[in-house]
Amino acid sequence: MHVSLAEALEVRGGPLQEEEIWAILNQSAESLQELFRKADHTTLGFIISPWSLLLLPSGSVSFTDEHVAQQDLRAFTAPEVLQNQSLSSLSDVEKIHIYSLGMTLFWGADHEVPQSQPIKLGDHLNSILLGMCEDVIYARVSVRTVLDACSAHIRNSNCAPSFSYVKQLVRLVLGSLSGVDQLSCNGGRKLQPDRSQAIRDRLRGKGLPTGKYFLAASFAHSSVCHSLFPAFWAVLNSSLCKPTGASCFLAPVASHC
């Protein structure tokens, strides 16, 4: 059994707390690192979003491409994918997922926060999230950088283990924990810099690409239609598929769209 991040915050009716963001960031980065270590192309065909980021009762995080076809994922999709730019390596695919994870966590921090009010994030966390959401792919931080930042935070804080916060969010949805119950943690939160406002605007639909290729209806049968982002699938094929001559699982299939 699992719940999505969107489901957890719908039940709460408010944003993620700072330590919850750190926890989901750490657990998500560990999950991504394991997926890339296995280099299994069948497990990387997703866009991380509040609906595809799954919180597990064990306290870990996983990702899915199911049940998100009706969601508009443009705000969570890396610019290079939306623009169908050429992708050359598995590292590029990693940065695509890093971008989506960063935008998803900003969404969590901004959930149900009035637009006139700033998000409250500590400087360290805000800096990491901004680095994940860089528009230019080569300027974006890596999974390793994210894990190092999370490790440093864990060493320097008095908070509960990361998995505890994830388990708490799962229990919230399953009804055994009220929305006001929180794991306590020492340490305050600071107002985010104004430069993060552009990300909030993007999550509210401002400045997103328009046109028939970016309509939410285009995301059919999967969070991302194979033929919509051919460069994304092509680099997965070339990086992860063995040169056996057989067609790869991720080859674009027009009939799926």
N, C-alpha and C positions, 0 to 999 in steps of 0.2 A: 504494500500500500504506500502511496506517496501523495503529496499535494504540491501544486505549483506555487511559485512565489506570488503570483497574482491572486490565487485563492486565499493564501494566508493574509494578505493585506486587505483583501475585500472583507474578510471576517473581522479583522482588527479595525478597519475604517480609519487608518492613519498610516504614517510612514514607518519605515524601518528605523530602529535606533542605531546609534553609531556602532556599538559592539556587535549588533546583529549583522551589520554590513561587513565589518571585518570578518566575522565568522563565515558568512556566505562567500565572501571573496576568497578566503583561505580554502574552504572546502571545494569551491568551484575550480580554483586553480589547481588543486591537487587532482581533481577528477580530469581536468584537461590534460595535465601532464601525463597521467596514466593512459589516456586515450592516444596521445601522440607517441608514447613509448611503445604501445602495441602496434601502432601504424596500421590500423584496420580501417580501410576506407569506408566500410559499411557503417561505422560508428561516428563519422565526422560530418555527415550530411545534414546539418541542422544550423539554424540561426538562434543563438541564445537570446531569449526574451523572457519577460515575466511569466509567459504561458508555457514556455518550453524548459525553464529551469525548475527542476523537480527537487523537492526537499523530502528526504527519506527518514523513516522512523529511527534508523540507526544513527542519524546525525550527519550522514554524507549527502552529497549532491550528485544528481545525474541530469542528463539532457535528453530531450526527445524531439522528434519532428512530427509527432502525431497530435491531432486535435487542436491545431493552431491555424488551420487553413483560412478561417474567417477573420483572423487578426491582421491588422496593417502593421507590418514589421519594418517599414522603411526607416523609422527612427532608430532601430536597433541594428540596421544593416550597414556595414562599413562602406564609406564613400566609394572605395575602389571597386566594390562589388556592384553597387548601384550604377556606377559609370561604366561597368564592363571593361575595366582596365586590365591590361595584361598582368598576369600573376606568374611568377617564375619558380617558386619554391614552396616547400612545406612550411617554411618559416612565414611566408606570406599568409598561408591558411591559418597559422597560429595567431597572427596579428588580427585577422578577421574576427576570430572568436574572442580575442581580448577586447576588441572594440565593442562587440555586442554585449559582453559581460559588463564592461564599464557603464555602458548606457543603461543596461538593465538595473544595475545597482543605483545609478543616479535616479532612475524612475522610482525605485523603492524608497529612496531618501526623500523624494518629492511627492510621494503619493498622498493625495488629499491635503497637501499644503497649499494654502491660498497663494495665487500668483504674486500678490503684493507682499508676501512674507518670504524672507530668504530661507534657504535650507541651512540647517545648523550641522556643520561637519568640522571635525578637527583638521588642522592644517595638514597633518601627515596623510590622513585618509583622503582628503580633498585633492592633494597633490598626486597621489597614486591614481585616483579615478580620472583626473584630467589627463594624466599620461596615458591611460588606457584608451581615452576617447580622442586622441589626436587624429585630425583628419588625414594627415600625411602618414602613410603606412610605416615608413622607415623611422619616423619620430616616435612611434608607439612603443610602449614598454613591452617586454616579453613576459611569458609565464614565469620564468625563473626570477625576474625582477619582482614580480608580484609576490611570489612565494617568499622571497627574501624579506620584503617589506612586512609581510604578515608575521614571519618568524620574529622579526625585530619588535613588532608591536606586542606579540605574545610574551616575549621575554621581559618587556618593560611595563607590563600592565598587571593588575591584580584581578583580572577578569576570569570567568569560567572558561573551560576549554571550548574551542570553536563548535564542536559537535553538539554541545549542550544547548547553544542558542538555536541551532537548526532543529533539534528535537523539540524545543519549546514551541517553535512556530508550527511544527506538525501537530503537536497536541492542541494548539490553539484552534486549528481547523477541525480536529476530531472531537472537540467539545470538552476536553478535560482541563482546560486552562482558560481563565477569563482574559479578555483583551487587555486588562489593566495590570495583570500579573507580569512582572518582569524580573529577569535575573539582574541582580544589582552589580554595579561596577563603579569603581572610583574613577574620577576623571571627567572633566567638563567637555563641552562641545563649543566650538566657536563658529561665528557666522562665516559662511563661505565667501570668497572674493567675488567681486562683480563679474569677473571674466567667466564664471561658471553659468552666468545667465543665458548665454547662447545655447548651452546644452539643455537647460530647462525649456527654452523656446522651441528647440528641435523636438523635444519629447511632447510638446503641445501642438506639433504639426506645422510650426512656422519654418519656412525655408526648405521644406522637403521637396524632392523632385516630383514633378507631376507628369501626366501623360499616360497613355494606355499601358506602358510597360511597368508602371509603378502603382497601378491600382491594386487595392487589397484583393480584389476578385481574382487577380492573376496568380495568387498563391493557392493553387488547387492541389489536393491530395498530399501536399507536403508543405512545410514552412517556407520552402523556397523551391519554385519550379525549376527543374533541371535546365530547360531551354531558356529560362529568363536570365540566368547568370552563367553563360557558357565558360567564361574564364575561370570561375570558381571551381566548377566541376572538372575542367580540363586539367588544372594543376593537381587536383586530388588524384585524378587518373594517372597522370605521368609520375607523380611522386610516390604513390602507394600501390599501384597495380603492378604485378609481376609481368615481365615481358614474355608472356606465353603465347601471344597472338590471339588469345580469346578476348572477346569484348568484355569490358569492365562493368561492374554493377552501376557505376556512376556516370556512364556515358549518357549524354543528353538524349532523352526520348521525347519527341514532340507530342506523341499521343498521350503523354501523362499530363499535358498542360491543358 
